[in-house]
Amino acid sequence: MSTRGDNGNFYRRRTAQPQPGRPVPKNLGQRGPRDYSVSAEEDDFRQPDPKNPVAGAKPGVVIGAALMLLGIAALVVFPFLPVSFPGWTTIALIGVIVLGIAILFMQMPSKRSSRGDGAQV
């Protein structure tokens, strides 16, 4: 249905009709999804404020995550500080990280609630 114009560009004929023998769309001439206009009622919508994810979490998960993340941050930052730390500080920080990871693993459920393979959303 395309022809080459005078300037070499392709364009669609203004009088293009469906080819004979091909199916004609059922909604020809009707409104489509791009013709939708927003009504005045939907303009007043305000998105609700998101809830604090830490407020609804289990205390064990929050403590475990805090120990792990703060231990990693301290392990990265403390060598750059001008103060000399005792030798057991690194071992203690690694212990805090391991403790945080252990607490997080203990918070996981021991049994699945369903027998599915987990592929369903």
N, CA, C and O of each residue as an XYZ file, in Angstrom:
484
protein
N       0.812     -1.179      0.000
C       0.000      0.000      0.000
C       0.860      1.248      0.000
O       0.325      2.357      0.031
N       2.151      1.106     -0.033
C       3.036      2.264     -0.039
C       3.546      2.504     -1.447
O       3.738      1.573     -2.229
N       3.757      3.758     -1.746
C       4.355      4.120     -3.030
C       5.467      5.099     -2.755
O       5.552      5.680     -1.673
N       6.307      5.273     -3.730
C       7.423      6.194     -3.581
C       6.977      7.554     -4.100
O       6.486      7.672     -5.223
N       7.151      8.578     -3.274
C       6.762      9.929     -3.646
C       7.777     10.578     -4.560
O       8.769      9.963     -4.954
N       7.514     11.829     -4.891
C       8.397     12.565     -5.797
C       9.774     12.785     -5.187
O      10.775     12.794     -5.903
N       9.834     12.963     -3.872
C      11.126     13.242     -3.253
C      11.826     11.973     -2.781
O      12.839     12.069     -2.087
N      11.332     10.798     -3.126
C      11.998      9.550     -2.797
C      11.568      8.943     -1.478
O      12.020      7.849     -1.139
N      10.709      9.617     -0.716
C      10.246      9.084      0.560
C       9.035      8.184      0.343
O       8.253      8.374     -0.588
N       8.905      7.222      1.207
C       7.735      6.375      1.166
C       6.608      7.047      1.940
O       6.845      7.657      2.983
N       5.416      6.940      1.447
C       4.265      7.480      2.158
C       3.061      6.591      1.877
O       3.055      5.815      0.921
N       2.054      6.716      2.715
C       0.836      5.920      2.568
C      -0.161      6.721      1.748
O      -0.322      7.926      1.939
N      -0.819      6.037      0.845
C      -1.831      6.722      0.047
C      -2.967      7.177      0.943
O      -3.348      6.486      1.888
N      -3.499      8.339      0.637
C      -4.612      8.845      1.435
C      -5.886      8.057      1.168
O      -6.767      8.012      2.027
N      -6.002      7.453      0.035
C      -7.220      6.709     -0.323
C      -7.010      5.215     -0.158
O      -7.660      4.418     -0.835
N      -6.104      4.828      0.738
C      -5.803      3.409      0.899
C      -7.016      2.668      1.460
O      -7.614      3.103      2.444
N      -7.361      1.590      0.854
C      -8.464      0.731      1.274
C      -7.904     -0.652      1.552
O      -6.847     -1.010      1.031
N      -8.608     -1.440      2.374
C      -8.139     -2.806      2.604
C      -8.113     -3.601      1.312
O      -8.985     -3.442      0.458
N      -7.115     -4.454      1.171
C      -6.992     -5.255     -0.042
C      -8.115     -6.273     -0.102
O      -8.529     -6.797      0.933
N      -8.615     -6.563     -1.295
C      -9.681     -7.567     -1.410
C      -9.168     -8.942     -0.995
O      -8.039     -9.313     -1.319
N      -9.985     -9.684     -0.288
C      -9.618    -11.023      0.145
C      -8.960    -11.060      1.509
O      -8.800    -12.139      2.079
N      -8.573     -9.910      2.051
C      -7.959     -9.860      3.378
C      -9.027     -9.479      4.395
O      -9.950     -8.736      4.062
N      -8.922     -9.970      5.625
C      -9.933     -9.644      6.633
C      -9.882     -8.159      7.008
O      -8.813     -7.551      7.052
N     -11.054     -7.598      7.274
C     -11.171     -6.208      7.661
C     -11.288     -6.165      9.188
O     -12.059     -6.940      9.754
N     -10.550     -5.287      9.868
C     -10.659     -5.206     11.325
C     -12.090     -4.892     11.752
O     -12.789     -4.138     11.075
N     -12.526     -5.466     12.870
C     -13.893     -5.301     13.344
C     -14.142     -3.910     13.902
O     -15.264     -3.409     13.830
N     -13.127     -3.285     14.452
C     -13.322     -1.982     15.089
C     -12.925     -0.836     14.172
O     -12.501      0.212     14.660
N     -13.046     -0.999     12.875
C     -12.673      0.026     11.914
C     -13.565      1.251     12.106
O     -14.786      1.150     11.981
N     -12.985      2.379     12.403
C     -13.725      3.611     12.595
C     -14.157      3.835     14.029
O     -14.736      4.880     14.327
N     -13.902      2.902     14.927
C     -14.280      3.084     16.317
C     -13.127      3.706     17.093
O     -12.021      3.867     16.577
N     -13.411      4.050     18.338
C     -12.374      4.644     19.184
C     -11.412      3.570     19.662
O     -11.826      2.455     19.978
N     -10.144      3.902     19.714
C      -9.118      2.971     20.169
C      -8.537      3.407     21.502
O      -8.998      4.390     22.081
N      -7.526      2.690     22.004
C      -6.950      3.030     23.306
C      -6.242      4.379     23.321
O      -6.104      4.987     24.383
N      -5.800      4.848     22.190
C      -5.107      6.139     22.166
C      -6.086      7.307     22.104
O      -5.679      8.461     22.241
N      -7.356      7.026     21.902
C      -8.367      8.070     21.880
C      -8.928      8.356     23.264
O      -9.834      9.180     23.394
N      -8.426      7.710     24.287
C      -8.936      7.850     25.648
C      -8.577      9.214     26.209
O      -7.455      9.688     26.032
N      -9.522      9.845     26.883
C      -9.249     11.108     27.554
C      -9.602     10.946     29.030
O     -10.551     10.244     29.378
N      -8.843     11.593     29.877
C      -9.004     11.467     31.325
C     -10.206     12.302     31.756
O     -10.345     13.458     31.356
N     -11.064     11.712     32.566
C     -12.216     12.453     33.064
C     -11.794     13.351     34.226
O     -10.703     13.198     34.774
N     -12.655     14.272     34.589
C     -12.336     15.223     35.656
C     -12.285     14.550     37.016
O     -11.633     15.063     37.925
N     -12.954     13.420     37.181
C     -12.979     12.740     38.468
C     -11.605     12.216     38.872
O     -11.276     12.187     40.057
N     -10.814     11.809     37.906
C      -9.519     11.195     38.204
C      -8.427     12.222     38.488
O      -7.323     11.849     38.884
N      -8.713     13.499     38.295
C      -7.695     14.518     38.531
C      -7.424     14.721     40.015
O      -6.360     15.228     40.370
N      -8.348     14.343     40.893
C      -8.180     14.560     42.325
C      -7.429     13.438     43.019
O      -7.299     13.459     44.243
N      -6.935     12.468     42.283
C      -6.264     11.318     42.892
C      -4.942     11.751     43.507
O      -4.146     12.449     42.881
N      -4.725     11.322     44.745
C      -3.446     11.547     45.424
C      -2.920     10.202     45.876
O      -3.627      9.433     46.528
N      -1.701      9.927     45.533
C      -1.105      8.659     45.912
C      -0.873      8.628     47.413
O      -0.377      9.603     47.977
N      -1.224      7.514     48.078
C      -1.022      7.452     49.526
C       0.469      7.426     49.863
O       1.296      6.953     49.083
N       0.781      7.943     51.037
C       2.169      7.940     51.497
C       2.619      6.501     51.736
O       1.879      5.714     52.325
N       3.814      6.154     51.289
C       4.287      4.788     51.533
C       4.566      4.569     53.018
O       5.021      5.466     53.728
N       4.280      3.361     53.457
C       4.511      3.030     54.856
C       5.985      2.718     55.075
O       6.689      2.319     54.147
N       6.437      2.901     56.290
C       7.816      2.631     56.648
C       8.036      1.110     56.665
O       7.380      0.414     57.441
N       8.945      0.573     55.826
C       9.133     -0.873     55.801
C       9.756     -1.421     57.078
O       9.577     -2.598     57.392
N      10.480     -0.594     57.816
C      11.113     -1.061     59.040
C      10.081     -1.178     60.166
O      10.226     -2.014     61.058
N       9.037     -0.337     60.126
C       8.041     -0.341     61.193
C       7.272     -1.656     61.236
O       6.892     -2.105     62.318
N       7.033     -2.286     60.085
C       6.270     -3.525     60.056
C       7.127     -4.775     60.031
O       6.589     -5.880     59.963
N       8.437     -4.637     60.082
C       9.327     -5.789     59.993
C       9.502     -6.446     61.358
O       9.252     -5.840     62.400
N       9.935     -7.696     61.321
C      10.232     -8.404     62.569
C      11.479     -7.784     63.200
O      12.402     -7.397     62.485
N      11.517     -7.686     64.525
C      12.698     -7.097     65.175
C      13.984     -7.872     64.888
O      15.057     -7.276     64.790
N      13.883     -9.192     64.753
C      15.076     -9.982     64.464
C      15.671     -9.661     63.104
O      16.892     -9.640     62.943
N      14.815     -9.411     62.131
C      15.294     -9.065     60.784
C      15.978     -7.708     60.803
O      17.024     -7.523     60.180
N      15.387     -6.759     61.521
C      15.980     -5.418     61.599
C      17.327     -5.469     62.320
O      18.294     -4.855     61.869
N      17.395     -6.190     63.424
C      18.656     -6.287     64.179
C      19.721     -7.000     63.355
O      20.866     -6.551     63.307
N      19.357     -8.105     62.706
C      20.322     -8.841     61.888
C      20.846     -8.010     60.731
O      22.046     -8.005     60.457
N      19.943     -7.302     60.048
C      20.372     -6.460     58.929
C      21.245     -5.309     59.412
O      22.237     -4.964     58.770
N      20.876     -4.714     60.547
C      21.673     -3.603     61.077
C      23.070     -4.073     61.482
O      24.060     -3.404     61.185
N      23.153     -5.222     62.160
C      24.470     -5.746     62.545
C      25.330     -6.022     61.315
O      26.511     -5.674     61.284
N      24.738     -6.641     60.311
C      25.507     -6.988     59.127
C      25.970     -5.733     58.386
O      27.147     -5.611     58.048
N      25.049     -4.802     58.133
C      25.401     -3.615     57.350
C      26.345     -2.677     58.109
O      27.301     -2.154     57.536
N      26.073     -2.469     59.391
C      26.961     -1.597     60.160
C      28.336     -2.233     60.370
O      29.347     -1.531     60.398
N      28.376     -3.557     60.519
C      29.670     -4.234     60.636
C      30.497     -4.101     59.373
O      31.704     -3.871     59.436
N      29.846     -4.247     58.217
C      30.569     -4.092     56.949
C      31.040     -2.654     56.791
O      32.178     -2.411     56.391
N      30.155     -1.685     57.107
C      30.550     -0.272     56.988
C      31.723      0.051     57.916
O      32.645      0.760     57.513
N      31.704     -0.458     59.152
C      32.802     -0.202     60.089
C      34.083     -0.872     59.620
O      35.171     -0.317     59.769
N      33.954     -2.059     59.056
C      35.136     -2.774     58.572
C      35.781     -2.031     57.399
O      36.998     -2.087     57.226
N      34.987     -1.350     56.608
C      35.521     -0.580     55.477
C      36.083      0.757     55.947
O      37.114      1.203     55.443
N      35.422      1.398     56.901
C      35.797      2.757     57.287
C      36.956      2.806     58.284
O      37.813      3.682     58.168
N      37.010      1.900     59.253
C      37.961      2.081     60.354
C      39.433      2.047     59.943
O      40.226      2.669     60.649
N      39.873      1.390     58.885
C      41.296      1.503     58.513
C      41.697      2.908     58.054
O      42.876      3.257     58.095
N      40.729      3.710     57.621
C      41.052      5.045     57.129
C      41.036      6.101     58.230
O      41.408      7.249     57.987
N      40.618      5.739     59.414
C      40.595      6.691     60.517
C      42.011      6.865     61.081
O      42.796      5.917     61.087
N      42.338      8.082     61.557
C      43.704      8.340     62.043
C      43.995      7.715     63.408
O      45.125      7.822     63.884
N      43.043      7.081     64.044
C      43.226      6.481     65.362
C      43.680      5.040     65.177
O      43.205      4.349     64.276
N      44.589      4.588     66.017
C      45.016      3.190     65.916
C      44.098      2.324     66.773
O      43.849      2.630     67.939
N      43.603      1.249     66.189
C      42.707      0.325     66.875
C      43.479     -0.921     67.278
O      44.464     -1.268     66.627
N      43.053     -1.604     68.338
C      43.730     -2.841     68.719
C      43.509     -3.912     67.650
O      42.600     -3.800     66.827
N      44.334     -4.932     67.672
C      44.291     -5.981     66.654
C      43.023     -6.807     66.667
O      42.651     -7.366     65.635
N      42.348     -6.902     67.799
C      41.149     -7.728     67.871
C      39.924     -7.031     67.277
O      38.864     -7.649     67.170
N      40.048     -5.748     66.886
C      38.909     -5.005     66.332
C      38.424     -5.626     65.026
O      37.218     -5.743     64.809
N      39.337     -6.019     64.165
C      38.951     -6.629     62.890
C      38.221     -7.947     63.130
O      37.207     -8.228     62.491
N      38.735     -8.741     64.043
C      38.097    -10.030     64.353
C      36.711     -9.805     64.943
O      35.778    -10.547     64.635
N      36.566     -8.782     65.795
C      35.265     -8.484     66.399
C      34.263     -8.015     65.342
O      33.093     -8.398     65.384
N      34.713     -7.197     64.407
C      33.805     -6.726     63.357
C      33.383     -7.870     62.433
O      32.229     -7.935     62.011
N      34.302     -8.756     62.125
C      33.942     -9.928     61.317
C      32.944    -10.795     62.084
O      32.021    -11.351     61.489
N      33.127    -10.912     63.399
C      32.172    -11.657     64.217
C      30.796    -11.012     64.223
O      29.784    -11.712     64.199
N      30.746     -9.677     64.254
C      29.466     -8.965     64.217
C      28.769     -9.216     62.883
O      27.555     -9.420     62.848
N      29.523     -9.203     61.791
C      28.944     -9.461     60.466
C      28.390    -10.879     60.401
O      27.276    -11.089     59.922
N      29.163    -11.854     60.880
C      28.707    -13.247     60.866
C      27.480    -13.414     61.752
O      26.558    -14.147     61.394
N      27.453    -12.744     62.906
C      26.300    -12.799     63.797
C      25.055    -12.221     63.116
O      23.970    -12.791     63.227
N      25.203    -11.109     62.423
C      24.079    -10.521     61.696
C      23.550    -11.445     60.612
O      22.338    -11.572     60.439
N      24.455    -12.094     59.880
C      24.035    -13.043     58.842
C      23.347    -14.246     59.470
O      22.353    -14.738     58.936
N      23.865    -14.727     60.598
C      23.236    -15.867     61.279
C      21.839    -15.512     61.776
O      20.925    -16.331     61.680
N      21.660    -14.312     62.303
C      20.335    -13.887     62.758
C      19.371    -13.810     61.578
O      18.213    -14.211     61.695
N      19.844    -13.296     60.439
C      18.979    -13.229     59.264
C      18.588    -14.624     58.774
O      17.442    -14.838     58.381
N      19.514    -15.561     58.792
C      19.185    -16.927     58.375
C      18.213    -17.587     59.347
O      17.363    -18.375     58.931
N      18.328    -17.274     60.642
C      17.398    -17.860     61.614
C      15.983    -17.303     61.467
O      15.024    -17.945     61.895
N      15.840    -16.127     60.873
C      14.526    -15.528     60.680
C      13.789    -16.110     59.473
O      12.590    -15.883     59.314
N      14.490    -16.849     58.631
C      13.841    -17.458     57.468
C      12.920    -18.579     57.927
O      13.207    -19.252     58.916
N      11.792    -18.789     57.201
C      10.893    -19.871     57.603
C      11.553    -21.232     57.395
O      12.284    -21.442     56.427
N      11.282    -22.157     58.327
C      11.910    -23.470     58.236
C      11.221    -24.373     57.219
O      11.848    -25.276     56.664
N       9.935    -24.133     56.972
C       9.195    -24.948     56.002
C       8.429    -24.034     55.072
O       8.005    -22.942     55.450
N       8.261    -24.501     53.847
C       7.490    -23.735     52.871
C       6.010    -23.850     53.184
O       5.545    -24.858     53.717
N       5.278    -22.796     52.842
C       3.842    -22.816     53.077
C       3.100    -23.568     51.986
O       1.992    -24.049     52.221
N       3.686    -23.682     50.791
C       3.036    -24.413     49.706
C       4.042    -25.372     49.081
O       5.249    -25.267     49.302
N       3.525    -26.294     48.310
C       4.399    -27.291     47.686
C       4.836    -26.904     46.279
O       5.380    -27.733     45.551
N       4.604    -25.661     45.891
C       4.986    -25.195     44.551
C       6.493    -25.069     44.432
O       7.231    -25.170     45.412
N       6.925    -24.844     43.197
C       8.356    -24.696     42.949
C       8.835    -23.268     43.135
O      10.021    -22.992     42.955
N       7.939    -22.351     43.493
C       8.329    -20.963     43.724
C       8.349    -20.119     42.474
O       8.766    -18.962     42.524
N       7.913    -20.661     41.350
C       7.976    -19.927     40.099
C       6.754    -19.037     39.894
O       6.729    -18.244     38.953
N       5.762    -19.148     40.734
C       4.555    -18.347     40.567
C       4.697    -17.046     41.335
O       5.277    -16.993     42.420
N       4.146    -15.998     40.733
C       4.196    -14.673     41.362
C       2.892    -14.415     42.058
O       2.711    -13.355     42.657
